[in-house]
Amino acid sequence: MKRLLQAPNIALATLWADMLSAAGIAATVQRLYASGIAGEIPPDQALPEVWVLDEAEHGRAELLMRELRHPPHVHWLCRECGEAIDGPFEQCWRCGALRPAP
């Protein structure tokens, strides 16, 4: 088992562990309830952590987490009205046309 990253809260830690599991990388969340003793221990020691169960998968897990946390910039032009669309939108906000297939 190898530590992958700290999360700012339990919800994100659980979401990231679930996303890794969906990608075939067994992951677990540690320190789920350590926030209850924050102040008794240093704050950075009370944050939840995501751990990868198979150390051989750690590199692949790091790449996947980087993609999940920092998605690539998406930019496309609507073929119907010419509007420039930024972000992960699948539909033009000006005319409603669907994003062309890559």
C-alpha positions in Angstrom: 0.0 0.0 0.0 1.3 3.5 -0.9 0.0 7.0 -0.1 -1.2 8.8 -3.2 -2.3 12.2 -1.9 -4.1 14.2 0.8 -7.6 15.5 0.2 -9.1 18.7 1.6 -12.1 16.8 2.9 -13.7 13.3 3.2 -16.1 13.9 0.2 -13.3 14.5 -2.3 -11.1 11.7 -0.8 -14.0 9.3 -1.3 -14.8 10.5 -4.8 -11.2 10.2 -5.9 -10.8 6.7 -4.4 -14.0 5.7 -6.2 -12.8 7.1 -9.5 -9.5 5.2 -9.1 -11.4 2.0 -8.3 -13.6 2.6 -11.4 -10.4 2.8 -13.5 -9.3 -0.6 -12.1 -6.9 0.8 -9.5 -7.7 -0.5 -6.0 -7.7 2.5 -3.6 -8.7 3.2 -0.1 -9.3 6.3 2.1 -7.3 6.6 5.3 -7.8 9.1 8.2 -11.5 9.4 7.5 -12.3 10.6 11.0 -9.0 12.3 12.0 -10.6 15.7 11.5 -12.3 15.1 14.8 -9.0 15.5 16.6 -7.7 18.5 14.7 -6.1 20.8 17.2 -4.9 17.9 19.2 -2.6 17.0 16.2 -1.2 19.3 13.5 -3.9 20.3 11.0 -2.1 18.6 8.0 -2.1 15.3 9.9 -5.9 15.4 10.2 -6.7 15.5 6.5 -8.0 12.3 4.8 -5.6 10.5 2.5 -6.1 8.3 -0.6 -3.9 5.2 -0.7 -3.3 2.8 -3.6 -3.3 -0.8 -2.5 -0.9 -2.1 -5.2 2.3 -0.1 -5.2 2.9 -1.1 -8.9 -0.2 0.9 -9.8 1.0 4.1 -8.0 2.4 5.7 -11.2 -0.8 5.1 -13.2 -2.9 6.4 -10.3 -0.8 9.6 -10.2 -1.4 10.2 -13.9 -5.1 9.6 -13.6 -5.4 11.9 -10.6 -3.5 14.6 -12.4 -6.0 14.3 -15.3 -9.0 14.3 -13.0 -7.8 17.3 -11.0 -6.5 19.3 -13.9 -8.6 18.5 -17.0 -7.2 19.7 -20.4 -8.4 23.0 -21.7 -11.1 22.4 -24.3 -11.9 24.9 -27.0 -14.1 24.3 -30.0 -16.0 26.4 -32.6 -19.7 25.8 -33.2 -20.2 24.7 -36.8 -23.7 26.2 -36.8 -23.1 29.8 -35.6 -19.3 30.1 -35.2 -19.4 30.7 -31.5 -16.1 30.0 -29.6 -16.9 27.5 -26.8 -14.4 27.1 -23.8 -14.7 24.4 -21.2 -16.1 20.9 -21.1 -19.5 21.9 -22.7 -21.0 19.5 -25.2 -23.5 22.0 -26.6 -23.2 25.5 -28.0 -24.7 28.0 -25.5 -25.6 30.4 -28.3 -27.6 28.1 -30.7 -27.8 24.7 -29.0 -25.8 22.8 -31.6 -24.0 19.7 -30.4 -20.2 19.7 -30.2 -18.7 17.9 -33.3 -17.2 14.5 -32.7 -13.4 14.5 -32.4 
